[in-house]
Amino acid sequence: MNDTTRLQCMSATVTALARHEPRIALQNVDVNWRAGGRAVVTLSGIITETMQNITFSITLRE
C-alpha cells in the first residue's frame, strides 16, 4: 500500500459518508496500514443533532 492508495481510501470514505450519512459532520479521517494487509480507518467528527463528539475505528481486511 502506498500514499496514493491511502488518499483514495480517505477520499472514498469522506464522499460516502457525506452522501449517505448527513447526521455526521466529519472532522478527520485517517487510514493506517497494519500487518497482514489490514487497514484501520479512524473517523472523528460531530453528530449534528446532539453536537456530540465521536471517534471510532474500523478494521478492514484485504
Summary of the structure (lengths in Angstrom):
residues: 62
radius of gyration: 12.4
end to end distance: 10.8
largest distance: 38.2
contacts: 143
relative contact order: 0.21
helix: 34%
strand: 45%
